[in-house]
Amino acid sequence: TLKQSYPVLTFEKGDDAATGSTPSIDLKQMEEKVVIPESGFEMPASSGLSFIGWKTKGRTSLFHPGEEITVNSSMTFTAVWGKSWAGIQKQIDNAASGATITLDDDYYAAADDIWLIIPQGKTITIDLNGHKLDRNLVNSSGILSTDQDSEPQGGVFYVNGENTKLIINDSSDGKGKISGGCPENEGEIFTGGGVTVTNGGTVEFNGGTITANHGYFAGGVSVSEGGSFIMNGGSITQNNGAIGGAVLTYNNGSFTMNGGQIVSNFNIGFGTGGVYVYQNGIANIFGGKISSNTGLLGGGVLVVDESGVLNVKGSPVISNNYSYTDYLTDVILMSGNRINVVGSLSDSALIKVALSFRSRDEKENNSEREQITNGLNGNGSIA
């Protein structure tokens, strides 16, 4: 008679310098539930490396100890080692206000790590230097793994309080990344997977990429309570959220875009793939490109209620965004909102606008003209 064989889970150290062992797990049946074990391996203290999680073939995000999975076949788990996330926080805490911290490697958060928090009253510059800060909670497309969806744990950067400022640079021409965040709602603060700035804090984003983050309120960036996010360069891409795929601004939060691009983000709920302007939120779109984003109500910029503010000038391009519905998709104005033209628009500026939730037939049969801007001299074309 043939003996039934069952899956075996094998654990490898992942680095020749590691010592110790992690016993394999022999299963007694198919589709058995298994809890991922702690690592029994250790790296020399001199290496500066810590255990981050387990990688295995076919999954882009890591497995963390304590996760429960259902096993149908044998699997090999390899230990992943990385520079300590807590070590980055220690550098931030110990740095003088005005200091620059330049990354020397990729950093991955372990299961028990939290946000990188900028101490109140400090100005800190992070130079990504071509490296990655990965909160390690989602896969490369900004989606929670099916084996990792039990609870969100937090985003990457948290900037909270007046006179608190984070400057993000990337001296490697855009190769640096901020990724892997998946926060839960922090009380009344609507958090973002990549960056949350609130209560008067400021973030200046000059380079790098905020990518592959997930959040209920905002996949990439959330700005609220008098906080300010200023985007001068870089990109926000491949993030997703149930409200704002890339950006959410609300309650006197101010998002200013002078350059860079917001592209290929998507909304998985009742919102927009690009910039969601909500309840006294402010969006200043003065340059850069918002394109190829997708959402239920549109991909570009959605101004939800009459208290939301959208200011434009310079050379912004908001075009070629997509909707899951039949609505126009680039800038959607609801509740009688208007675009405030607060300065000259260049010849290269392109902003396509939809007025509200109206079906295609209603739009085609509506012969009345509606004012959609304040401060525009001359005529524009209506998409």
Secondary structure, DSSP 8 states (H G I E B T S, - for coil): -------EEEEE-SSTT-EE----EE-SSTTEEEE-----EE--GGG-EEEEEEE-TT-SS-B-TT-EEEESS-EEEEEEEEE-HHHHHHHHHHS-TT-EEE--S-EE--TT---EEE-TT-EEEEE-TT-EEE--SS-TTS---TTS-S---B-SEEEESTT-EEEEE-TTSS--EEE--B---BTTB--BSSEEEETT-EEEE-SSEEES-EESSBSSEEEETT-EEEE-SSEEES-EESSBSSEEEETT-EEEESSSEEES-EESSSSBSSEEEESS-EEEE-SSEEES-EESS-SSEEE-STT-EEEEEES-EE-S-EESSSS--SEEE-TT--EEEEEEE-TT-EE-EE-SS--HHHHHH-------EES--S-----
